[in-house]
Amino acid sequence: MSFGPFLLLALMEGMVTAAVLALTAAGLSLVFGVMRVVNVAHGEFFMLGAVLAWLVTTIIPGPAMLAFIAALVIAPLFVAALAAAADGLILKRLNYDPEATIVATIGLLYMIQQATLSLYGPNANPVAAPFEWRIQLPWFGYSGYKLFVVLAAGLVLVALWAFMTRTRAGLIMRATQVDRATARTFGINVDRVYMGTFALGAGLAALAGVLVAPISQAHYLMGGDPLLLSFIVVIIGGLGSLRGTLVAALIIGLSDGVISMAFSPTLAKIIATLLVAMVLIFRPQGLFGARA
């Protein structure tokens, strides 16, 4: 394959990575932006989405399309409910203290991971794609499902932006983000807002896990890389900035696609880490983050 088609394939793979990463990192950025909580268990919510996608598509009979649609609905809702329970039982009792919540979410990470290992097992299991359509280019064929992942992630991110900027609930969340004490003064139930935010962030991660499961299979240890890359994206884009998250995910995803195909995935992660270091040195608030 000549360089041009090779580069096109790398960029297409990078777009898929960027789409899933943007969806996952958006949930992490939302939780930090509104709650000021660093959720170390975010990758496990991603993993749960993929594992539940396998479970739902295995249990539900009939066409793969219907089973996958059911997984797209059930998995994020289940994970969101689990996150809401974790917020009420753990984070709220810690009064959302930054240091304490980091330790608590580390504990939550191991609890979810070990519970999944016990119930699901150590094996990686494939999830059937909802359709097998392929787009045939002059140089190679490409999975239509991967293009669907990019489209679906883009639509969800647009819906998230509209929710945050065009709805009353989004306005309340942004008001709470700016000043929790003032929001309480105006009668906003901050605890309920935090619970909803934590659930929404977890649901976004689970949705990303469902979308990626037919591509990379479901495994109980698959949450590590998405967590690391999401932190990298959020730091580069700016904590709490949805626009920054999208831009940073595109940068990391496309560079990862090109570098991984030309050299190695390890080199791509090294370069991403160096980008974080450069951002922290020259622009600590990130590309689109506000100064403290």
MARLO-385578 format. One line per field, with one value per residue: residue in three letters; x, y, z of N, C-alpha, C in turn. Coordinates in pm, whole numbers, always signed. Example, Ala and Ser with C-alpha at 12.3 -4.5 7.8 and 13.67 -1.06 7.14 Angstrom:
BEGIN
aa	ALA:SER
n.px	+1319:+1285
n.py	-569:-225
n.pz	+780:+708
ca.px	+1230:+1367
ca.py	-450:-106
ca.pz	+780:+714
c.px	+1320:+1290
c.py	-330:+3
c.pz	+780:+787
//
This chain:
BEGIN
aa	MET:SER:PHE:GLY:PRO:PHE:LEU:LEU:LEU:ALA:LEU:MET:GLU:GLY:MET:VAL:THR:ALA:ALA:VAL:LEU:ALA:LEU:THR:ALA:ALA:GLY:LEU:SER:LEU:VAL:PHE:GLY:VAL:MET:ARG:VAL:VAL:ASN:VAL:ALA:HIS:GLY:GLU:PHE:PHE:MET:LEU:GLY:ALA:VAL:LEU:ALA:TRP:LEU:VAL:THR:THR:ILE:ILE:PRO:GLY:PRO:ALA:MET:LEU:ALA:PHE:ILE:ALA:ALA:LEU:VAL:ILE:ALA:PRO:LEU:PHE:VAL:ALA:ALA:LEU:ALA:ALA:ALA:ALA:ASP:GLY:LEU:ILE:LEU:LYS:ARG:LEU:ASN:TYR:ASP:PRO:GLU:ALA:THR:ILE:VAL:ALA:THR:ILE:GLY:LEU:LEU:TYR:MET:ILE:GLN:GLN:ALA:THR:LEU:SER:LEU:TYR:GLY:PRO:ASN:ALA:ASN:PRO:VAL:ALA:ALA:PRO:PHE:GLU:TRP:ARG:ILE:GLN:LEU:PRO:TRP:PHE:GLY:TYR:SER:GLY:TYR:LYS:LEU:PHE:VAL:VAL:LEU:ALA:ALA:GLY:LEU:VAL:LEU:VAL:ALA:LEU:TRP:ALA:PHE:MET:THR:ARG:THR:ARG:ALA:GLY:LEU:ILE:MET:ARG:ALA:THR:GLN:VAL:ASP:ARG:ALA:THR:ALA:ARG:THR:PHE:GLY:ILE:ASN:VAL:ASP:ARG:VAL:TYR:MET:GLY:THR:PHE:ALA:LEU:GLY:ALA:GLY:LEU:ALA:ALA:LEU:ALA:GLY:VAL:LEU:VAL:ALA:PRO:ILE:SER:GLN:ALA:HIS:TYR:LEU:MET:GLY:GLY:ASP:PRO:LEU:LEU:LEU:SER:PHE:ILE:VAL:VAL:ILE:ILE:GLY:GLY:LEU:GLY:SER:LEU:ARG:GLY:THR:LEU:VAL:ALA:ALA:LEU:ILE:ILE:GLY:LEU:SER:ASP:GLY:VAL:ILE:SER:MET:ALA:PHE:SER:PRO:THR:LEU:ALA:LYS:ILE:ILE:ALA:THR:LEU:LEU:VAL:ALA:MET:VAL:LEU:ILE:PHE:ARG:PRO:GLN:GLY:LEU:PHE:GLY:ALA:ARG:ALA
n.px	+85:+59:+189:-13:-282:-222:-184:-442:-592:-478:-561:-838:-868:-771:-972:-1182:-1076:-1053:-1323:-1441:-1278:-1333:-1598:-1573:-1392:-1542:-1735:-1571:-1462:-1693:-1777:-1561:-1567:-1816:-1843:-1592:-1454:-1218:-1252:-1137:-1233:-1348:-1269:-1351:-1625:-1648:-1548:-1749:-1964:-1890:-1877:-2140:-2264:-2182:-2313:-2588:-2626:-2578:-2779:-3026:-3235:-3262:-3226:-2896:-2884:-3108:-3048:-2813:-2899:-3059:-2856:-2725:-2904:-2964:-2714:-2575:-2776:-2789:-2525:-2519:-2711:-2577:-2358:-2491:-2583:-2335:-2245:-2432:-2394:-2122:-1953:-2104:-2117:-1859:-1854:-1768:-1497:-1187:-939:-1020:-1217:-1069:-926:-1147:-1266:-1064:-1080:-1340:-1290:-1135:-1321:-1530:-1386:-1292:-1534:-1644:-1457:-1509:-1777:-1794:-1559:-1216:-1173:-1154:-1427:-1598:-1816:-2098:-2114:-2366:-2420:-2276:-2182:-1957:-1752:-1631:-1340:-1115:-866:-877:-1100:-1331:-1456:-1797:-1921:-1736:-1738:-1997:-1965:-1814:-2001:-2216:-2097:-2040:-2301:-2401:-2231:-2300:-2564:-2512:-2384:-2597:-2774:-2633:-2619:-2865:-3080:-3280:-3194:-2926:-2838:-2867:-2674:-2442:-2451:-2415:-2159:-2013:-2047:-2100:-2203:-2353:-2540:-2683:-2799:-2985:-3174:-3117:-3087:-2807:-2686:-2846:-2796:-2524:-2535:-2679:-2499:-2272:-2381:-2449:-2195:-2079:-2256:-2201:-1939:-1992:-2152:-1963:-1806:-1984:-2005:-1744:-1702:-1769:-1546:-1307:-1350:-1477:-1345:-1235:-1025:-1007:-1040:-824:-652:-843:-902:-652:-596:-818:-775:-545:-654:-841:-673:-514:-711:-843:-969:-1302:-1392:-1588:-1553:-1274:-1218:-1313:-1146:-890:-923:-944:-687:-523:-636:-611:-332:-252:-356:-204:+67:+68:+24:+241:+464:+468:+216:+302:+487:+312:+166:+371:+434:+191:+195:+413:+304:+115:+290:+409:+188:+117:+337:+351:+87:-100:-376:-483:-582:-829:-923:-1026:-847:-747
n.py	-119:+219:+540:+741:+611:+459:+657:+765:+549:+534:+781:+746:+538:+677:+868:+712:+632:+888:+965:+780:+837:+1109:+1096:+945:+1105:+1337:+1279:+1252:+1511:+1660:+1577:+1664:+1938:+2033:+1920:+1922:+1687:+1435:+1163:+862:+614:+621:+488:+230:+244:+275:+23:-140:-74:-198:-470:-514:-475:-704:-893:-826:-853:-1119:-1240:-1147:-1266:-1296:-1061:-919:-643:-548:-648:-510:-244:-255:-295:-50:+112:-9:-60:+200:+319:+146:+167:+440:+450:+297:+466:+690:+579:+528:+788:+891:+719:+728:+953:+1184:+1160:+1216:+1479:+1569:+1623:+1702:+1551:+1329:+1216:+1127:+910:+756:+699:+550:+323:+248:+186:-55:-217:-239:-352:-601:-721:-750:-926:-1152:-1214:-1206:-1310:-1387:-1376:-1231:-1136:-1147:-902:-900:-709:-471:-466:-574:-422:-288:-25:+24:+137:+270:+167:+3:-191:-77:-82:-37:-18:+108:+365:+428:+442:+677:+864:+825:+894:+1162:+1269:+1226:+1393:+1643:+1651:+1655:+1903:+2071:+2012:+2114:+2385:+2478:+2402:+2408:+2242:+2208:+2472:+2500:+2315:+2440:+2675:+2574:+2479:+2717:+2850:+2693:+2759:+2993:+2891:+2720:+2915:+3024:+2831:+2594:+2247:+2124:+1879:+1698:+1782:+1720:+1442:+1376:+1472:+1310:+1064:+1110:+1154:+899:+745:+836:+740:+465:+435:+487:+261:+57:+115:+68:-198:-401:-366:-396:-604:-728:-689:-738:-579:-363:-94:+67:+202:+380:+546:+667:+799:+965:+1138:+1263:+1393:+1566:+1728:+1850:+1976:+2139:+2167:+2087:+2198:+2149:+2199:+2211:+1949:+1805:+1906:+1832:+1554:+1495:+1570:+1390:+1143:+1133:+1164:+938:+737:+771:+756:+507:+327:+377:+354:+261:+173:+233:+443:+641:+689:+783:+1025:+1157:+1186:+1357:+1580:+1654:+1731:+1956:+2124:+2163:+2306:+2543:+2629:+2601:+2587:+2451:+2416:+2541:+2602:+2800:+3052:+3017
n.pz	+0:-91:+31:+54:+65:+294:+490:+489:+588:+844:+950:+947:+1131:+1348:+1379:+1475:+1722:+1837:+1852:+2036:+2253:+2298:+2382:+2618:+2768:+2787:+2979:+3206:+3219:+3258:+3514:+3671:+3610:+3710:+3970:+4083:+4130:+4101:+3925:+3964:+3911:+3664:+3429:+3486:+3471:+3199:+3122:+3238:+3073:+2830:+2912:+2997:+2755:+2619:+2782:+2752:+2472:+2452:+2600:+2495:+2247:+1884:+1605:+1559:+1552:+1700:+1955:+2006:+2007:+2233:+2421:+2400:+2530:+2781:+2916:+2960:+3124:+3345:+3446:+3501:+3705:+3898:+3944:+4049:+4289:+4410:+4440:+4627:+4847:+4902:+4799:+4866:+5144:+5206:+5167:+4922:+4930:+4781:+4809:+4961:+4795:+4579:+4689:+4760:+4510:+4396:+4556:+4476:+4212:+4234:+4362:+4169:+3960:+4067:+4135:+3882:+3770:+3929:+3864:+3586:+3478:+3367:+3095:+2763:+2576:+2264:+2114:+1916:+1622:+1523:+1252:+939:+735:+492:+372:+52:-59:-317:-250:-24:+187:+435:+768:+811:+1053:+1221:+1117:+1188:+1466:+1492:+1395:+1576:+1824:+1770:+1744:+2003:+2150:+2046:+2136:+2410:+2434:+2358:+2565:+2787:+2728:+2640:+2794:+3096:+3302:+3231:+3262:+3538:+3623:+3528:+3674:+3931:+3899:+3879:+4132:+4419:+4672:+4629:+4451:+4622:+4782:+4610:+4606:+4474:+4460:+4540:+4602:+4462:+4203:+4184:+4209:+3976:+3784:+3826:+3761:+3491:+3377:+3419:+3268:+3008:+2976:+2991:+2764:+2565:+2608:+2530:+2255:+2167:+2217:+2013:+1856:+2004:+2186:+2506:+2827:+3163:+3245:+3079:+3131:+3195:+2997:+2865:+3087:+3147:+2899:+2888:+3105:+3005:+2780:+2904:+3058:+2861:+2703:+2887:+3207:+3264:+3026:+2754:+2480:+2469:+2540:+2317:+2110:+2206:+2216:+1944:+1861:+2010:+1934:+1648:+1617:+1757:+1592:+1354:+1444:+1574:+1363:+1201:+1365:+1675:+1922:+2181:+2151:+2068:+2303:+2467:+2340:+2376:+2653:+2677:+2554:+2748:+2953:+2833:+2803:+3074:+3158:+2997:+2963:+3203:+3259:+3046:+2695:+2646:+2893:+3176:+3353:+3692
ca.px	+0:+138:+182:-140:-385:-180:-214:-588:-636:-436:-647:-971:-858:-755:-1102:-1258:-1017:-1088:-1466:-1462:-1206:-1406:-1716:-1529:-1334:-1647:-1793:-1473:-1453:-1818:-1776:-1468:-1608:-1929:-1829:-1452:-1418:-1135:-1310:-1039:-1308:-1417:-1238:-1428:-1758:-1627:-1539:-1881:-2046:-1855:-1915:-2286:-2301:-2168:-2417:-2719:-2633:-2579:-2907:-3141:-3235:-3308:-3124:-2788:-2915:-3199:-2976:-2716:-2976:-3094:-2734:-2700:-2997:-2958:-2582:-2554:-2871:-2746:-2402:-2558:-2776:-2471:-2282:-2574:-2578:-2201:-2240:-2510:-2343:-1979:-1900:-2181:-2079:-1726:-1874:-1699:-1362:-1106:-844:-1093:-1288:-971:-905:-1272:-1288:-967:-1145:-1451:-1228:-1100:-1444:-1597:-1300:-1290:-1669:-1658:-1376:-1576:-1903:-1779:-1447:-1096:-1158:-1207:-1534:-1638:-1954:-2135:-2150:-2506:-2427:-2147:-2159:-1823:-1739:-1522:-1263:-1030:-743:-906:-1233:-1330:-1574:-1904:-1953:-1646:-1791:-2115:-1916:-1779:-2126:-2292:-2029:-2061:-2439:-2415:-2161:-2385:-2677:-2461:-2363:-2729:-2827:-2562:-2631:-3000:-3185:-3280:-3108:-2787:-2811:-2849:-2544:-2336:-2456:-2353:-2017:-1952:-2043:-2191:-2270:-2454:-2646:-2768:-2874:-3098:-3267:-3078:-3049:-2674:-2660:-2914:-2723:-2401:-2570:-2712:-2377:-2189:-2450:-2437:-2056:-2060:-2334:-2127:-1829:-2050:-2194:-1841:-1768:-2073:-1971:-1614:-1698:-1756:-1417:-1194:-1396:-1504:-1253:-1249:-912:-1000:-1066:-702:-611:-938:-888:-530:-611:-918:-707:-459:-741:-900:-567:-476:-823:-884:-1062:-1438:-1424:-1633:-1488:-1136:-1216:-1329:-1024:-780:-949:-907:-540:-468:-686:-551:-189:-239:-379:-92:+190:+55:+36:+373:+569:+412:+122:+375:+541:+199:+134:+483:+418:+75:+240:+497:+213:+62:+396:+426:+71:+125:+444:+326:-53:-150:-522:-524:-600:-953:-963:-1017:-748:-802
ca.py	+0:+341:+625:+813:+525:+421:+771:+775:+444:+573:+890:+692:+468:+782:+930:+622:+649:+1022:+969:+709:+910:+1233:+1059:+905:+1220:+1436:+1243:+1286:+1657:+1711:+1551:+1755:+2077:+2068:+1872:+1929:+1552:+1358:+1029:+762:+494:+649:+382:+109:+266:+242:-123:-197:-57:-303:-601:-523:-492:-849:-965:-800:-912:-1265:-1284:-1113:-1337:-1220:-995:-852:-501:-523:-675:-403:-125:-275:-271:+95:+174:-70:-48:+332:+346:+67:+225:+569:+422:+255:+585:+770:+515:+550:+928:+909:+638:+750:+1089:+1282:+1147:+1278:+1621:+1596:+1671:+1657:+1444:+1210:+1152:+1054:+782:+681:+647:+442:+206:+210:+122:-194:-291:-271:-442:-735:-776:-792:-1047:-1264:-1248:-1212:-1396:-1319:-1385:-1127:-1193:-1058:-854:-896:-578:-472:-489:-612:-343:-232:+71:-18:+245:+216:+104:-95:-189:-24:-121:+60:+0:+208:+496:+449:+484:+819:+939:+816:+974:+1302:+1306:+1232:+1512:+1758:+1649:+1698:+2048:+2133:+1996:+2203:+2527:+2517:+2352:+2460:+2154:+2242:+2601:+2474:+2250:+2539:+2766:+2503:+2475:+2848:+2881:+2601:+2825:+3083:+2806:+2679:+3033:+3044:+2719:+2478:+2128:+2094:+1736:+1631:+1818:+1642:+1302:+1367:+1493:+1190:+960:+1142:+1127:+754:+695:+866:+644:+334:+438:+469:+121:-22:+140:+13:-342:-485:-344:-441:-707:-685:-751:-669:-488:-271:+44:+142:+295:+492:+639:+744:+889:+1067:+1238:+1339:+1480:+1670:+1820:+1930:+2060:+2232:+2103:+2138:+2258:+2050:+2229:+2169:+1803:+1760:+1939:+1749:+1416:+1488:+1574:+1264:+1031:+1131:+1138:+799:+654:+781:+707:+364:+248:+397:+314:+169:+239:+284:+574:+735:+726:+865:+1160:+1217:+1227:+1476:+1692:+1696:+1804:+2087:+2206:+2200:+2405:+2670:+2672:+2505:+2574:+2380:+2498:+2620:+2619:+2935:+3071:+3016
ca.pz	+0:-99:+150:+62:+126:+429:+576:+499:+680:+978:+993:+974:+1259:+1449:+1402:+1562:+1856:+1886:+1883:+2162:+2357:+2327:+2459:+2752:+2837:+2815:+3109:+3310:+3225:+3316:+3658:+3737:+3592:+3796:+4107:+4127:+4175:+4009:+3933:+3922:+3870:+3538:+3334:+3517:+3415:+3057:+3115:+3266:+2953:+2734:+2966:+2994:+2614:+2592:+2854:+2692:+2338:+2468:+2658:+2412:+2118:+1769:+1523:+1631:+1558:+1811:+2079:+2028:+2046:+2373:+2500:+2400:+2625:+2914:+2981:+3019:+3233:+3462:+3500:+3558:+3834:+3990:+3979:+4138:+4420:+4466:+4483:+4749:+4958:+4929:+4775:+4944:+5285:+5219:+5136:+4797:+4955:+4666:+4841:+5006:+4684:+4498:+4756:+4754:+4375:+4377:+4615:+4391:+4096:+4265:+4392:+4042:+3883:+4125:+4123:+3742:+3754:+3994:+3799:+3440:+3446:+3318:+2949:+2676:+2494:+2154:+2105:+1775:+1567:+1480:+1107:+881:+614:+472:+264:-35:-120:-424:-200:+79:+245:+572:+845:+823:+1195:+1277:+1077:+1272:+1598:+1482:+1381:+1701:+1925:+1736:+1777:+2149:+2198:+2010:+2229:+2540:+2425:+2359:+2700:+2879:+2692:+2595:+2882:+3234:+3381:+3200:+3324:+3682:+3640:+3507:+3789:+4042:+3869:+3906:+4275:+4486:+4783:+4574:+4396:+4735:+4826:+4518:+4618:+4393:+4536:+4487:+4614:+4352:+4082:+4184:+4181:+3834:+3707:+3837:+3684:+3349:+3337:+3413:+3155:+2885:+2969:+2960:+2624:+2487:+2621:+2444:+2115:+2132:+2245:+1892:+1792:+2085:+2279:+2643:+2922:+3292:+3265:+2965:+3170:+3228:+2891:+2851:+3200:+3127:+2785:+2922:+3186:+2915:+2700:+2989:+3097:+2744:+2659:+2991:+3299:+3259:+2897:+2656:+2354:+2482:+2541:+2180:+2034:+2255:+2174:+1803:+1853:+2062:+1854:+1514:+1630:+1797:+1475:+1260:+1505:+1603:+1242:+1143:+1458:+1774:+2015:+2297:+2115:+2067:+2442:+2516:+2284:+2444:+2787:+2660:+2529:+2878:+3023:+2770:+2837:+3215:+3175:+2928:+2977:+3305:+3257:+2927:+2574:+2653:+3031:+3233:+3459:+3828
c.px	+88:+110:+46:-252:-351:-212:-364:-642:-600:-526:-788:-973:-845:-886:-1189:-1209:-1058:-1235:-1495:-1397:-1278:-1528:-1680:-1478:-1437:-1713:-1700:-1464:-1576:-1819:-1679:-1515:-1717:-1900:-1691:-1407:-1335:-1177:-1213:-1108:-1375:-1391:-1316:-1573:-1757:-1626:-1674:-1974:-2019:-1899:-2067:-2336:-2289:-2281:-2553:-2731:-2630:-2715:-3023:-3133:-3276:-3194:-3020:-2816:-3003:-3129:-2877:-2785:-3017:-2974:-2702:-2788:-2971:-2826:-2558:-2648:-2830:-2623:-2432:-2624:-2674:-2389:-2361:-2575:-2442:-2186:-2312:-2450:-2200:-1941:-1973:-2141:-1940:-1731:-1794:-1562:-1268:-1012:-917:-1163:-1192:-948:-1030:-1295:-1183:-1023:-1260:-1401:-1202:-1224:-1516:-1516:-1304:-1429:-1692:-1578:-1448:-1701:-1888:-1667:-1332:-1084:-1214:-1308:-1577:-1785:-1988:-2172:-2293:-2524:-2286:-2112:-2018:-1828:-1616:-1460:-1174:-910:-768:-1053:-1226:-1463:-1676:-1941:-1863:-1689:-1917:-2073:-1882:-1904:-2204:-2229:-2048:-2201:-2461:-2348:-2239:-2504:-2633:-2439:-2498:-2791:-2764:-2589:-2774:-3112:-3171:-3189:-2961:-2747:-2787:-2714:-2431:-2334:-2391:-2203:-1948:-1940:-2146:-2270:-2381:-2571:-2739:-2856:-2998:-3191:-3235:-3035:-2916:-2644:-2725:-2843:-2595:-2429:-2602:-2590:-2289:-2249:-2435:-2295:-2029:-2135:-2265:-2010:-1880:-2095:-2074:-1794:-1854:-2033:-1840:-1607:-1690:-1622:-1304:-1227:-1412:-1414:-1254:-1135:-904:-1018:-942:-663:-712:-928:-766:-545:-715:-858:-617:-541:-795:-794:-528:-588:-863:-991:-1199:-1479:-1462:-1567:-1342:-1122:-1224:-1202:-908:-799:-914:-755:-481:-509:-619:-401:-164:-258:-261:+34:+184:+73:+175:+484:+515:+316:+193:+431:+430:+165:+245:+468:+300:+114:+329:+411:+152:+164:+413:+310:+79:+231:+402:+182:-122:-302:-573:-553:-721:-1002:-947:-911:-815:-806
c.py	+124:+431:+693:+730:+482:+532:+787:+671:+480:+684:+842:+616:+569:+852:+843:+634:+782:+1029:+902:+784:+1038:+1204:+1023:+1025:+1327:+1407:+1280:+1437:+1717:+1694:+1645:+1899:+2118:+2037:+1894:+1796:+1485:+1212:+925:+634:+511:+540:+255:+124:+236:+91:-189:-184:-167:-441:-619:-536:-639:-927:-950:-865:-1064:-1315:-1263:-1186:-1245:-1155:-921:-702:-469:-544:-562:-273:-135:-250:-122:+168:+123:-43:+92:+363:+270:+130:+361:+551:+378:+375:+676:+712:+537:+694:+946:+837:+673:+897:+1194:+1280:+1206:+1427:+1664:+1658:+1617:+1541:+1316:+1139:+1080:+915:+694:+622:+543:+313:+155:+139:-26:-277:-333:-373:-585:-800:-825:-919:-1169:-1309:-1275:-1306:-1320:-1312:-1262:-1191:-1096:-1019:-839:-754:-582:-492:-512:-531:-288:-133:+33:+104:+186:+137:-5:-86:-143:-53:-8:+84:+106:+349:+530:+496:+632:+905:+941:+901:+1123:+1350:+1318:+1358:+1640:+1766:+1695:+1849:+2121:+2125:+2097:+2350:+2572:+2471:+2411:+2374:+2184:+2374:+2585:+2410:+2350:+2641:+2703:+2496:+2605:+2874:+2794:+2673:+2918:+3003:+2758:+2794:+3055:+2923:+2598:+2364:+2077:+1945:+1658:+1660:+1735:+1496:+1283:+1383:+1370:+1076:+984:+1114:+979:+694:+720:+768:+506:+326:+421:+325:+30:-7:+73:-138:-428:-469:-408:-553:-649:-762:-671:-572:-379:-125:+129:+245:+408:+594:+729:+845:+997:+1176:+1326:+1439:+1596:+1773:+1910:+2025:+2166:+2170:+2168:+2199:+2150:+2073:+2184:+2018:+1749:+1786:+1850:+1604:+1397:+1486:+1440:+1147:+1022:+1103:+993:+706:+653:+719:+557:+279:+262:+345:+212:+243:+297:+423:+679:+781:+809:+1008:+1230:+1265:+1350:+1599:+1746:+1777:+1944:+2180:+2253:+2307:+2541:+2720:+2578:+2486:+2497:+2473:+2589:+2641:+2763:+2940:+3073:+3156
c.pz	+0:+21:+165:+121:+267:+528:+595:+597:+824:+1033:+1024:+1106:+1373:+1480:+1493:+1705:+1917:+1928:+2017:+2277:+2396:+2413:+2603:+2831:+2868:+2949:+3224:+3330:+3289:+3467:+3728:+3727:+3689:+3942:+4168:+4190:+4066:+4022:+3877:+3876:+3734:+3435:+3359:+3473:+3264:+3039:+3139:+3146:+2852:+2783:+2963:+2850:+2574:+2657:+2786:+2555:+2342:+2512:+2562:+2278:+2004:+1694:+1608:+1647:+1679:+1945:+2110:+2067:+2192:+2463:+2509:+2500:+2767:+2985:+3038:+3134:+3360:+3527:+3563:+3694:+3938:+4036:+4073:+4278:+4487:+4514:+4616:+4869:+4997:+4918:+4857:+5090:+5312:+5191:+5014:+4818:+4847:+4698:+4880:+4891:+4590:+4557:+4744:+4615:+4336:+4436:+4531:+4265:+4123:+4298:+4263:+3964:+3936:+4120:+3980:+3715:+3813:+3918:+3649:+3399:+3384:+3167:+2878:+2581:+2384:+2164:+1958:+1733:+1516:+1330:+1054:+756:+609:+356:+182:-102:-229:-372:-98:+119:+390:+639:+852:+968:+1258:+1239:+1158:+1411:+1598:+1476:+1512:+1810:+1898:+1771:+1927:+2204:+2163:+2105:+2368:+2542:+2431:+2498:+2796:+2852:+2663:+2687:+3022:+3322:+3357:+3262:+3474:+3709:+3625:+3621:+3911:+4024:+3907:+4056:+4347:+4596:+4734:+4515:+4507:+4782:+4739:+4514:+4533:+4485:+4481:+4494:+4500:+4219:+4072:+4152:+4033:+3745:+3708:+3756:+3534:+3299:+3323:+3294:+3022:+2867:+2931:+2815:+2532:+2492:+2535:+2298:+2075:+2147:+2119:+1822:+1870:+2184:+2421:+2739:+3051:+3321:+3158:+3004:+3191:+3123:+2870:+2964:+3180:+3014:+2812:+3009:+3099:+2833:+2783:+3029:+2979:+2704:+2758:+3077:+3293:+3127:+2797:+2521:+2357:+2480:+2398:+2098:+2076:+2215:+2026:+1786:+1894:+1974:+1718:+1521:+1671:+1677:+1380:+1320:+1531:+1478:+1179:+1233:+1559:+1865:+2138:+2271:+2115:+2208:+2503:+2467:+2350:+2583:+2779:+2630:+2658:+2953:+2965:+2805:+2982:+3239:+3119:+2939:+3075:+3303:+3136:+2811:+2585:+2795:+3079:+3341:+3594:+3886
//
